Every structure is written in C-alpha cells, then in structure tokens.
Amino acid sequence: MKARSQAQKRAARRGRPTKNVPFREPNGRSSRAEEPIDKLAMAMRAKMLGVSEERARDPRAGSFLGYLAMLGRSDGLSGTQHEAALRFKELRDEYLKAIKAPNAVVDNQSSGRPSDVVTDDYIRWCANATARYAAARRAIQEAQDSTRSENLWAALDLVVVQEQPIFNLIGATRTLCNALALHFKR
C-alpha cells in the first residue's frame, strides 16, 4: 500500500525496525538464547504422551482432557464431549465460588464473585449457579443409573476434575461426557 502524502510516508517508517529472529520470548522480545526455552519441556511432553513435538506444542496437550481430545473420536473424546467436560468444570468452579469454598478459583473479573457484600444480584447468581450444578449432577446420576457397568462418578472426579491420566476410565469418561453434552444441549 502506497502512502499518499509526505506525512503518511514518514508515519509508515516510524518506530524501531523489527528484527527477524528465529524465536521470541513469551513477552514478545527477541530471544538471545540459541534454542527455545521450552524445547526440553516440549520434548518431555511429546515423549510422555507419545506424540510428535509439533502436536505437543498444541495447548490442549497440557491437560489429560485436551490430550484425549487430540486423540480424536476413535481413541479419545470427540469435540462435543471435550466441550461438555470443560463446561462442567466451569460450572463446578462457579458452584464453588457460590458456596464460598476455600479451594474455589476466584478471578476478580467475573461478574458473580464471592465478596463480603451480599446483594440481591449476588444471591440470585448463587441460587442460579447451585441450581445448574445440581441439575448437571442429576443428569450424571441418571446416566449412572442406566449404565451400571461404568463408574461415572470416579471418571468425573479423577479424569474431569483432577485431570489424572487414568486410561482405564476413558470409556466411563466418554459416557459421562455424552450425558453432560445431552444435558447442556437441553
């Protein structure tokens, strides 16, 4: 794109020229290191998960649920199952904030956050969060009642909430995520 006037030409040349460097630090600065800082971490993640280093750089590879989503529908979780599990985790975090649990993850930018001041909006938000969490738990219990061979509560606690890599519970996790996806679709 050509600048039309002398002032626009000067404005286009303003600032320090960018250096072409092979990689940058996470803050955007050009790195002086000869190789990326996270090279060893990515190599270990690739080795532990049994994937290539390119796939280990995917942000989903940092968690067990993300790894299952990376495997895909045949060996892991489908996209809708993964989204349902993540949505349940968000719902659980909101529930923990609503009951003011000591281990609740509190971010100051959220609209309904626990505070010392109790307003009508906050009370409504807490009631809504606890009702939605109870409804999700009822949906899980209904799925557990219909599927006696799988332990969905163990899959919920160990794989979804704690994100422990327990490969024996992948089938139960799929069933759990299917029940959650159906519940969230309603």
N, C-alpha and C positions, 0 to 999 in steps of 0.2 A: 504494500500500500504506500503510495507516494504522499509526502507531505505537501500541502498546497502553498504554504507561506514560509517565510524565513523563520518565524517564531515556532511554527509547528515542526520544522526541521530540527531546531535546537532542542525542542522538548522531546523529540524522539531519541536524541543522543544523550539525554540526561542520565545521571547516575553512574555507578561503577559498572564497567562491563562484566558480565558473568563469565566465570571460568568454566571450561569444560573439564570436569573431573570425573573419574570413574564412579565414585560413590560419595554420598554426603552423610553427615551425621543426622540423627533423628530431628534435630532442631533446624536443619536446612543448611548449616555451614558446610563448606567443603572440608572433607576429612583429610588429615595428613597421614593417616595410617596407610600401610601398604595393602591391607586387605580389610574387608568389612569387619566391624566389631562383633557382629552376631554370627560370624561364619562358623565358629565352633558350636554354638547353640543350635544353629540350623542343621549342622551335620549330625549332632546327637539326636535331635528331634527326628530327623529322617531315618536314622538308624533304629531308634526305638519304635517308630511307627511302621517301618518297613516301606517307606515311600521315597520318591526321589527328592532331592534338595529343592527343586522347583515347587513341588507340591507341599513340602514342609514350610515354605515361606507363606503359604496361604494362612490368613489369620484364623480360619476355622480349625487348623491343626493344633492350636494351642489348648483346646479342650477335648475331652473324650466325645462329647456330643457332636462337636464340629468334625472330629475325625470320622465318626460314624456317618455323618452327612457327606463327607468327602468320598467315602466308600461307595455311596450311592444306594439305590433301592435294593439291589440284589444282595449285597453283603452287609449293609448298614441301615441307615434311615433315609427315607425319601425327604424331599424338601418340605412337604406339608407336615410330616412327623417332626422334623427338626424345628420348624417354626412353632408347632404346638408345645414342644418341650420348652423352648425359650420363653414362650408366652406364659406357661405355667410358672417358670422361675420368676418372671416379672410379677406375676400375681402373688406369688409367695412372698416376695420382697415387700410388696405393698401391704400384705396382711401383717407381716412382722412389724412394719412401721406403724400400722394402725393399732396394734396391741401394745406398742412401745416395748418390743422385745429388746433385751440388751445386745443381741447379736444382729440387729437389723442394720442393713446398709442404708445410711441416711445421706442423701445428697441435698444440698441446700437449694438447688434449682427446681426441685419438684414442687408441684402445686399442693399436694396433700402431704405435708411432712409433719412428723411429731414435733410439737412445741409445747411450751408451758402455757401459752394462751389457748384456751379452748373456745372456739367459735362455733356457730351453727353450721357453717360450711365444713369445718373440720369434723364435726360429729357426723354429718351426712356422708362425708368421704370415708370415714372409718366404718360406718354401717354398710356402705356400698362395697368396700374392699373385703370386709369379713363375709358378706353375703355371697360375693362372687367366688371367694376362696372355698366356702362351704359347698357351693354348687359344683365346683370342679372336683372336690373330694367326693361328693355323692356320685358324680359320673365315673370316677375311678372305682368306687365301691361297686357300682352296678356292673362295670366291666370285670371286676374281680369275681363277683358272684356268678357271672356267666362263663368265666374261664377259670376253672378250678385247678388246672394243671400248672398255671403260671403264678408266680408271686409278684403281683404288680406293685405292691407296697414296698417290697425290697428294691425293685427296679427304680421306683420313684425316689426312694431315699438315697440309695447308693449311686445310681448312674446319673439321674437327672439333677438331684440337689447337690450331692457331694462330688459328682463327676469322677468317680473312681472307675478305672478301666477294668470292669468285670465282664469278660466276654461271654460268660455263661448266661448272663441276663439280657443278652441282645434280643432274644425272642420276646421276653417279657417287656422289654423297653419298647419294642415295636407295637405290641398290643396296647400298652399304656399310652403311647403317643397317638395311636389310632383313636382310642377312646377320648383323649383330650382334643384331638382335631375335630371329632364329631361334636363334642360338647361346645367348643369355641365357634363352630360353624352355625349352631342354633341361635 
